[in-house]
Amino acid sequence: MRAPRCLCAICTCGRHRCPHKPTRIYDNGQQPCLTTESDYLPYDIVKRPFRIQEEHKPKTGEIELGTTYQKDYNAHKIQPVTLVRPLERKHTTGGKLDTIPTYQDDYRSWEVQRRETSKVEHMYHPPTAKFGNTTTFQDDFVPRELNPRQSFKPPCVAKLSDVPFDGTTSHRTSYIAHQLEPKFLRSKEEYKPSNQPFEDLTTHRNDFKGLPGQLAKSCKPENAKVGSNVHFNGVTEFQDRFQPWLVSVREVRKTKEYVPPPGNMDFNSTSHLDYVKHEISPAVPIRPVSNGRRTNAPFQGTTTTKEDFKSWGSCRQEIIKKQQEIPKPTGKFYDLTTFRSHYIPHQIIPAQSFKPARAIVLNSAPFQSETMYRIEYTPKKQEICPANYPSPPGYVYVNTDSHGHKFFRQLTPEFSESNINPIPKEVAVVS
């Protein structure tokens, strides 16, 4: 027998999925899911720091409660608002209300005795004698003298030779001076103008010939003005159907004239009136006083650099200019180029065009509208996905796992029309 297949695997259109159920801690095998235990990391709980609230210290003096709003406010007469809500009708009874709750009526207090502590009290008594014991480091440590190791490194001292210095090198002894050959100078070729006439005609100018023809006629109709110059004496549709509307004059609201409040304005603030000036002594510098030694001897401005430094006489180097190899012309410029002096004008002969005439050839035969797509096209039968049915044809329902996947077992190896459930033309899709 073949293994059961899920509804997701049976689907051929890719639009059907099994409805997933909510996750479960225990599966069908009653085995716990250890994902939470493996991924859980405990954290240390730290108490939030408690902020001590500062004590409120009221200010001395009286508070001036007069504001600009109270001085400049103009009171208006307000009419009472009519209530739209109906009056509430209270239904009262003549009986007495029992206010004792069930808990207070049924509660009976118990006498609880306090348990005695079984903790043994250990009182700490500090020693009175002086601490004079030695530590483990003092007992085990034995001081030893430092014996430096003997160095086997050769001394870095230059060895001086008694033999006088020989300045001859292998290059000086083996070098043979050769005589240089004279430099080859290439003679400059003299310009020789061509004897043949210059042809400035291109292939396009030689071969192209314009074709005589008529200009294309415009298919746009002529913009002929339709109408007459006679004055119009009739009534238009707007004048016939227009209905005038009565427009009321816009009410202009007059602004009230500003009346300044009487009296002088008090610019004194609470901080200005209640401020108490304190006498503050200047801050004492923490920097120590410098005990500089003062001498009456003259200052010696000579240094080692001034005594040993000898200034060199320097002058500005002149600019090195390269001599010009080509001398500048001294004669008059004639403004005559080689092209102008040797150019010979020729008469243009238009080339004959071999391009065929652009004429439209009409055919009296009927138009054949058959194409290769219309001749060779074969319509294919539209297949229906087996997962559209509540029970796919050719499969038998087996079970549903904890994740919501439905499993079916196949009866026949291939899906054919000879199954139990025939395929209808219209199928209701189950979501």
C-alpha positions in Angstrom: 0.0 0.0 0.0 1.1 3.5 -0.7 1.7 6.1 2.0 -1.1 8.6 2.6 -0.7 12.0 0.9 -1.6 15.4 2.4 -4.2 17.7 0.7 -1.4 20.2 0.0 0.5 17.5 -2.1 -2.6 16.4 -4.0 -3.4 20.0 -5.2 -2.2 20.6 -8.8 -3.1 24.3 -9.1 -1.2 25.5 -6.0 -4.1 27.3 -4.4 -5.3 24.8 -1.9 -3.8 24.5 1.6 -4.9 22.5 4.7 -6.6 24.6 7.4 -4.1 24.9 10.3 -5.4 24.4 13.8 -4.0 26.4 16.8 -0.7 25.0 18.2 -0.8 22.3 20.9 1.6 21.6 23.7 1.1 17.8 23.5 0.7 15.8 20.2 -1.2 12.5 19.7 1.7 10.7 21.3 1.3 12.8 24.5 5.0 13.9 24.3 5.7 17.4 25.7 7.0 20.1 23.4 10.4 21.2 24.7 10.7 24.3 22.6 9.8 26.7 25.5 12.1 24.9 27.9 15.1 25.1 25.5 14.6 28.6 24.4 13.7 30.2 27.7 16.4 32.3 29.4 15.8 33.5 33.0 16.5 37.1 33.7 17.5 38.7 37.0 14.7 41.0 38.5 16.2 44.3 39.6 14.1 46.7 41.7 13.5 50.1 40.3 15.4 52.9 42.1 13.1 54.8 44.4 13.2 58.5 43.9 12.9 60.6 47.1 10.4 63.4 46.7 11.7 66.8 47.7 9.9 68.6 50.5 7.7 71.4 49.4 8.8 74.8 50.8 6.1 77.4 50.4 7.2 80.9 49.4 6.8 83.9 51.7 4.5 86.8 51.0 1.0 87.0 49.4 0.2 85.9 45.9 -1.3 88.5 43.5 -4.2 86.8 41.9 -5.1 89.7 39.6 -4.7 88.6 35.9 -5.2 90.4 32.6 -8.2 88.2 31.8 -10.0 89.3 35.0 -9.3 93.0 34.3 -10.2 93.1 30.6 -13.0 90.5 30.6 -16.5 91.9 29.7 -19.3 89.9 31.2 -22.3 88.9 29.1 -25.8 87.9 30.1 -26.3 84.2 29.6 -29.8 82.7 29.4 -30.3 79.2 30.9 -30.2 76.3 28.4 -33.5 74.4 28.0 -33.0 70.7 28.7 -34.0 68.3 25.9 -33.6 65.2 28.2 -36.9 64.2 30.0 -37.0 64.4 33.7 -35.9 61.3 35.6 -38.7 59.6 37.5 -37.5 58.0 40.7 -39.4 55.0 42.1 -39.0 54.9 45.9 -40.2 52.3 48.3 -41.2 52.7 51.9 -39.2 49.7 53.3 -36.0 50.0 55.4 -32.6 49.3 53.7 -30.4 46.6 55.3 -26.8 47.9 55.0 -25.0 45.0 56.8 -23.2 42.9 54.1 -23.0 39.1 54.2 -19.3 39.0 55.0 -19.7 41.3 58.1 -22.7 39.2 59.3 -21.1 35.8 58.9 -17.5 36.6 59.8 -16.1 35.1 63.0 -12.7 36.1 64.2 -10.2 33.5 65.4 -7.6 33.9 68.1 -4.1 33.4 66.6 -1.1 32.8 68.9 2.3 34.0 67.8 4.9 31.3 67.2 8.2 31.6 69.1 11.4 31.8 66.9 13.8 28.8 67.0 16.8 30.9 65.8 19.9 30.7 68.1 21.3 34.2 68.7 25.1 34.5 68.3 26.5 37.7 69.7 29.8 38.9 68.1 32.5 39.9 70.6 35.5 41.6 69.0 39.0 40.4 70.3 40.8 42.6 72.8 44.3 41.4 72.1 46.4 42.9 69.3 46.6 41.0 66.0 50.3 39.8 65.5 50.1 36.6 63.4 52.1 36.3 60.2 50.5 35.6 56.9 51.1 32.5 54.7 53.1 34.7 52.2 55.4 35.9 55.0 56.0 32.3 56.3 56.7 30.7 52.8 58.6 33.6 51.1 62.4 33.3 51.2 64.3 36.4 49.9 67.0 35.6 47.4 69.7 37.7 45.7 69.3 38.6 42.0 72.1 36.9 39.9 72.1 38.4 36.4 72.8 35.8 33.6 75.9 36.0 31.5 75.2 37.5 28.0 76.6 35.6 25.0 75.8 38.4 22.6 78.9 39.9 20.9 79.7 43.5 21.7 78.5 46.0 19.2 81.9 47.8 18.7 83.3 48.7 15.3 86.7 47.2 14.6 89.2 49.7 13.3 91.7 48.6 10.6 95.4 49.8 10.4 95.6 49.3 6.6 95.1 52.6 4.6 91.9 52.8 2.6 92.1 51.7 -1.1 89.7 53.7 -3.2 90.0 51.6 -6.4 86.8 49.7 -7.4 86.1 47.0 -9.9 84.3 49.5 -12.1 87.3 51.8 -12.2 89.7 49.0 -13.0 87.5 47.1 -15.6 85.9 50.1 -17.4 87.1 50.6 -21.0 86.2 53.9 -22.6 84.8 53.6 -26.2 84.6 56.3 -28.8 81.0 57.3 -29.7 79.8 57.1 -33.3 78.4 60.3 -34.9 74.6 60.7 -34.5 72.5 59.9 -37.5 70.6 62.9 -38.8 67.6 62.2 -41.0 67.2 64.7 -43.8 63.8 66.5 -44.1 61.7 65.5 -47.1 60.7 68.4 -49.4 56.9 68.8 -50.0 55.9 68.1 -53.6 52.4 69.1 -54.6 50.3 66.6 -56.7 49.9 67.2 -60.5 46.4 65.7 -60.7 43.3 67.9 -60.2 41.5 67.6 -56.8 38.2 65.8 -56.8 35.9 67.0 -54.0 32.8 65.0 -55.1 31.7 62.2 -52.8 30.0 58.9 -53.9 26.6 60.3 -52.8 27.0 63.4 -54.9 28.1 61.4 -57.9 25.4 58.7 -57.8 22.4 60.6 -56.4 19.9 62.2 -58.8 16.7 63.8 -57.6 13.5 62.4 -59.0 11.0 64.9 -60.4 7.6 64.5 -58.9 4.5 66.4 -57.6 4.0 67.5 -54.1 1.6 65.5 -51.9 -1.9 66.9 -51.6 -3.3 67.6 -48.2 -6.5 65.6 -47.1 -7.4 68.3 -44.6 -10.6 70.1 -45.5 -10.5 73.8 -46.2 -11.3 76.0 -43.2 -14.2 77.9 -44.8 -16.0 80.3 -42.6 -19.7 79.6 -42.3 -21.8 82.6 -41.3 -22.8 86.1 -42.3 -21.8 89.6 -41.2 -25.4 90.6 -40.4 -26.0 91.8 -36.8 -27.9 89.3 -34.6 -31.2 90.7 -33.4 -32.7 87.6 -31.7 -32.8 86.4 -28.1 -30.2 83.9 -26.8 -31.0 80.8 -24.7 -29.3 82.4 -21.7 -31.3 85.5 -21.9 -34.5 83.5 -22.4 -34.1 81.1 -19.4 -32.2 83.3 -17.0 -34.0 83.9 -13.7 -32.7 86.7 -11.5 -32.2 85.8 -7.8 -32.7 88.3 -4.9 -29.3 88.9 -3.2 -29.4 90.2 0.4 -26.9 92.9 1.4 -24.1 91.5 3.4 -24.2 92.5 7.1 -21.0 94.4 8.1 -20.0 93.7 11.6 -18.6 96.7 13.4 -15.6 96.2 15.6 -15.7 97.5 19.1 -13.5 100.4 20.0 -10.6 99.4 22.3 -10.9 101.1 25.7 -7.7 100.8 27.7 -8.1 100.0 31.4 -7.9 102.9 33.8 -4.9 103.4 36.1 -1.2 102.7 35.6 0.2 99.2 34.8 2.3 97.5 37.5 5.4 96.0 35.9 6.7 94.6 39.2 6.9 90.8 39.2 6.9 88.4 42.1 10.6 87.6 41.6 11.5 91.3 41.6 9.5 92.1 44.8 10.5 89.0 46.8 14.2 88.9 45.8 16.6 89.2 48.7 20.1 90.3 47.7 23.0 88.5 49.4 26.5 89.6 49.9 28.9 87.1 48.1 32.6 87.1 48.8 34.9 86.4 45.8 36.0 82.9 45.2 39.5 82.0 46.6 41.8 80.5 43.9 42.9 77.0 44.5 46.1 77.5 42.5 49.2 77.7 44.7 51.2 80.9 44.8 54.3 80.7 42.6 57.5 81.3 44.5 59.6 82.7 41.6 63.1 83.7 42.3 63.9 87.2 41.1 67.5 88.2 40.3 69.0 91.6 39.4 71.5 90.1 36.9 71.1 91.0 33.2 69.4 88.4 31.0 71.7 86.3 28.8 70.0 86.0 25.4 72.7 84.0 23.7 71.8 80.4 22.9 73.7 77.4 21.4 71.8 77.9 18.1 72.8 81.6 17.9 76.5 80.8 18.6 76.9 77.8 16.3 74.6 78.7 13.5 76.3 80.4 10.6 74.0 82.1 8.0 74.7 81.4 4.3 74.4 84.0 1.7 71.5 82.9 -0.7 70.3 84.5 -3.9 67.3 83.8 -6.1 68.0 81.4 -8.9 67.1 82.7 -12.4 64.5 81.0 -14.6 66.0 78.4 -17.0 64.6 79.2 -20.5 64.9 76.8 -23.4 66.1 78.3 -26.6 63.6 78.2 -29.5 64.7 75.9 -32.3 62.2 77.4 -34.9 62.8 81.1 -35.5 59.7 83.4 -35.7 58.7 84.6 -39.1 59.4 88.2 -40.0 57.6 88.6 -43.3 54.0 89.6 -44.1 51.2 86.9 -43.7 49.3 86.4 -47.1 46.4 84.3 -45.7 46.7 81.8 -48.6 46.4 78.1 -47.8 47.5 75.2 -49.9 43.9 74.1 -50.5 43.0 77.6 -51.9 46.0 77.7 -54.2 45.7 74.2 -55.7 41.8 73.9 -55.8 40.2 73.6 -59.2 36.4 73.9 -59.4 34.5 71.3 -61.5 31.0 71.2 -62.8 28.6 68.8 -60.9 27.0 66.1 -63.0 24.0 64.4 -61.2 24.2 60.6 -61.0 21.5 58.4 -62.4 19.3 56.8 -59.7 18.5 53.0 -60.1 15.9 53.1 -57.3 12.6 51.6 -58.5 9.5 53.8 -58.6 7.3 53.7 -55.5 4.0 52.5 -57.2 1.2 50.6 -55.4 0.1 47.5 -57.3 -3.5 46.5 -56.7 -4.6 42.8 -56.6 -8.1 41.7 -57.6 -7.8 38.3 -55.7 -9.7 38.0 -52.3 -7.7 38.3 -49.1 -6.8 35.1 -47.3 -7.2 35.6 -43.6 -6.1 32.1 -42.6 -2.9 32.0 -40.4 -0.6 29.2 -39.2 -2.0 29.8 -35.6 -5.6 29.2 -36.8 -4.8 26.1 -38.8 -2.4 24.3 -36.4 -4.1 25.3 -33.1 -5.6 22.4 -31.1 -7.7 23.3 -28.0 -6.8 21.5 -24.8 -9.2 20.2 -22.2 -9.3 22.2 -19.0 -8.3 20.1 -16.1 -9.9 20.6 -12.6 -7.8 20.4 -9.5 -8.8 17.3 -7.4 -8.5 19.4 -4.2 -11.7 21.3 -5.2 -13.8 18.4 -4.0 -14.6 17.8 -0.3 -13.1 14.3 -0.9 -10.7 14.1 -3.9 -11.7 11.5 -6.5 -9.6 8.4 -6.3 -8.6 9.0 -2.7 -9.9 7.8 0.7 -9.7 10.0 3.8 -7.4 8.6 6.5 -6.9 11.1 9.4 -6.0 14.6 10.3 -2.9 15.4 12.4 -2.6 17.9 15.2 -1.4 20.7 12.8 -4.5 20.5 10.7 -3.1 18.5 7.6 -5.7 16.1 6.0 -4.2 12.8 4.7 -5.8 10.7 2.0 -4.8 7.3 0.6 -4.9 6.7 -3.2 -7.0 3.8 -4.5 -5.9 3.8 -8.2 -2.5 4.7 -9.5 -3.8 7.2 -12.1 -6.7 9.7 -12.0 -9.2 8.7 -14.7 -12.8 9.4 -15.6 -13.9 5.9 -14.5 -13.7 6.9 -10.8 -16.6 6.8 -8.4 -17.0 10.6 -8.3 -17.5 12.0 -11.8 -16.1 15.4 -12.6 -18.9 17.9 -13.1 -18.6 21.0 -15.2 -19.2 23.4 -12.3 -17.5 22.7 -9.0 -18.0 24.6 -5.7 -14.6 25.5 -4.2 -14.4 24.6 -0.5 -12.4 27.3 1.4 
